[in-house]
Amino acid sequence: MVTTILDTELKAYFQENKQQFESNLLEEAVNVKDKINDILRVGDIDLINNAHKLVFYVLEGRESELQAFARQEGIAWATHSLAVSFKLEWVQAIRRTIWKFIREFNEGTPDILKGHFFNLEKRVNSLIDQFLNSFFIDYSSYKDQLLTAQKELVQNLSVPVIPITSTISILPLIGAVDSFRNSVLEEKVLTEVGRLRIQTLIMDLSGIADMESEVIDHLMKTIDGSSMMGCRTVITGLRADVVRKMLTLGIKFDKDTKTYGTLQQALNIYLINPDKQ
């Protein structure tokens, strides 16, 4: 009965002094207070209203709602790449402000809080800690999902197999090709050859300035794999440095792999004048 009266009186005290709570909170959150409008603009996250929501979830002991709120906040901050240091400072400022108000409440009504302080302290701090733990877990989990999705997108964009007819596709490669990208290249090429039923893959290497010997060897295996699936590979745009390295290593294309100086030459033969193949 006393606990119920305490909870009711305490919630009423916080509600009656809502504006003062906001003022004290902003004094506590030294680094965050100047970022409130930026966070609202970037992430549509209202820190002030969310602070009041957190306080009353804590005071009312609404653990399930608190967990759901933490998840929502974690995903929102991860989505908009907001600095978690601001969130940590903000929640700790909320904690300090809550206890400041509880002390002031106790000074005005000492008989209500008497004998119940320990339980109140345990509940308040435990729920705030639960909120922070859930927030960081959901933030990290969702951030990892976003990074994985972005990595997959970059991988697909780095190996763009472009269909130009029902049987012919182009693969323009630009930039550095390391062992990781080579693995992506092999997987993407073999997958697309099977999915699109590609019979001729024109691989343009004019955007590749140099390739390590391991990369060249892996590329040859990718070409061999495509051939095993019934797809012939046409190479265009080989640069002199790459050719010299291939000659030094004793690597050469098999007789079924055609090479042309430019992509335009290959397109002219395979699209415009197929009889010249």
N, C-alpha and C positions, 0 to 999 in steps of 0.2 A: 504494500500500500504506500509506504514511504517512498519507495523507488518510483512508483507511478507518479506520485506528486512531484518528485524531483525532476523526472523527465518532462512533465508538463510545464512546470515552472521554468525550467532551463530553456526549453524550446521557445516559450513565450518571451523570455528575456532576450534571446538572440533575435527573435522576430521584431521586437519593439526597438531594438538598437541596431537595426540592419545597416543604416547609413554610417553609424559610428564604426561598425565592424568593417565596412569597406574602407573607410579612412585609415583605420589601424592596419588593415591588411596591406594597403598600398605603402604604408610606412615601413612595413616589415620586408616587403618584396622590392628591395632597392633596385636590382637590375632588371626586373621584369616589368615594373610599372610603366617604363617608357616604351615597352614592346607590345603593350596590350592592343593598341590600334592596329599595329602591323600584323599581329597574330590573328586578329579578327578579319582583317582584309585578306590575308593570304589563305587562311584555313577555315574561315567562317566559324571560328571558335571564340565564344564570349567567355573570357576568363572570369569576369566578375559574377555573372549568373551561374556559371559552373561551380564557382567557389561556394555560393549559397547552397547549391544542390548537394555538393559533397558534405557540407556541414550538417545539413538536415538528414542525410542518409546516415551519417555517423551518429548524430544525437538520437535518432530513432532506431538505431541498430538494424537498419535494413540491409543486411549483408548481401543478399542475392541481387538487389538493385544496385548496390555499390559495385559488385563484381561486373555486372553488365555495363555500368557507366564507365568503369575503368577500361573495359574492352573497347567500348566506343571511342573513348579518348585516345587509347593507344593506337588504334587504327587511323584515327584522324591525324594525329601528329606524325605518324609514319608516312601517310599518304602525301602530306604536304612538306615532308622533310624538315619539320620544325625541330629546333634544338632541344633535346631532352633535358639539358641543364636548366633551361628556363622552367620546365615543368617541375623538376625536382625542387628548385628554389621556391616556386609558387606554392606547392603543396606543403613544404616545410613552413612557409610563411603562414599558411592557413592553420597549420597545427599550433604554431606559437600564438596566433591571434585567438584561436579557440580557448587556449589555456589562460590567456590574459582575461578573456571575458568570464571564464569560469571562476577565476580568482575574484573578479569584481562582483560577480553574482554571489559568491560565498560571503563577501564582506557585507552585502546587503541582507542576506538571508542565511546566516550561519547555521541555524538549527536544521534546515532542510538537508544540507550537504553533509552534516555531521554523521560520521560512521559509514558513509557510503563513498568517500573519496577514492579509496583504493579500487573498488569495483568500477567506478566511473573512469579512473585513469587507465585501467587495464582495457576497458571497452573502447575508449576513444583512440588510444594509441594503437591498439590492435587493428581496428578497422582502417585507420589511416595507413598503417603499414601494409595491410591487405590490398588497399587501393593502389599503393605504389608498386607492390610486387606484381599485381595483375596488369597494371599499366605497362610496366617494362617488359613483361613476358609477351603481352600482345603486341606491343610496339616492335620488339625484336622479331617476333614470328612473322608479322605482316611485312616488316621491312625486308626480311629474307625472301619472302614470296615475291615482293616487288623486284628485288635484285635478280632473282632467278628468271622472272619473266622478261626483264630488260636484257639479261644476258642472252636468253634464247632469241630475242628479237634481233639483237646485234649479230648473233651468229648467223641467223637466216639472211640478214641484210648483207653480211660479208661474203656470202656465197649465193648470189642471185641467179638461179637457173631460170632463164626467160624463154618461154615457148614462142616461136615465131611461125611455126606451122604445126600441123598435127603430129609430125615426126621429127622436126628439127628444133633444137633449142640452142640458146647462146649462154655461155657462162663467162662474163667479163670479170677478171680478177684485178683488183687495184690495191696497191699498198704492200706492206710486208706480209709474207706468208711464213709463219713460224710453225713449230710442230703442233701446237694446239689448233691453229686455224687449219692446218693440213688434215687433222683428224675430223674436224667439222666438214671440211671439203669432201673428204671421202664418204662420210655418212650421208651428206646432203646429195651428192652426185648419184650415188648408188640408189638412194631412196627415190629421187626424182626420175631417174632412168626407168625404174620399175613402175612408178605411179603414172607417169605421163607416156609410157611406152616410147621413149625417145629412141630413134634409130640413128640420128646424127647429132652429136654434141659439139658445137664450135666453142672451143675454150680459148678466149683471147687473153694473152699474157702481156700485152703491150704496156699495161700499167704496173708491171712487176719489174723493178730495176735490177734486183738480184735475188738469188735463192741459194740457201745452204745446200750442201750435197745431200743431207738427210731429207730435206724437203723435196728435192728433185727425185730422189729414189721413191719417196712416198707417192709423189705425183704419178710416176710411172706405174705404180701398183694400182692406183685409182683408175688409170686409163685401161690397164689390163682387166680390172674388175668390170668396167663398163663393157669391154669387148666380150667378156664371158656372158654378159646379159644381152648380147646382140646389138650393142650400140657402138658405132665407130666414132672415134674422137678426132676432131680436126683442130690442130693447134695453129694459132695465129699470133703475130706480134712478138715472137721470141727476140729478145735483145742480145746483142753481141756478147755481153759478159756472161749471160746464162748459157749461151751456146758454147763459149770457150770452156766453161766449167764442165759442161756435159761431155765435151770432147776429152778433157783431161781425165775425167772419171771413167771414160769408155762407155758412157751411157748413150744409147740411141733409140729412137722410136722404131717400132716394128713396121713392116711394109704396109700394114693396113691403116696406119696413122698418117694422115696427110698434114702437111705444114704449108702455111702461106705467110707472106710478109705482113699483110694487114688483114684486119677483119673485113674491110670492104671487098678485098679480092675473094675471100671465102664466100661472102654473101652473094657476090656476083655469079659465082660458079654454082652454088648450091640452091640459090633461089631464082636467079634470073636466067642462067644458062646451065641447067642441070645436065644437059647432054655432054658438057665438057668435063664432067667428073672423071 
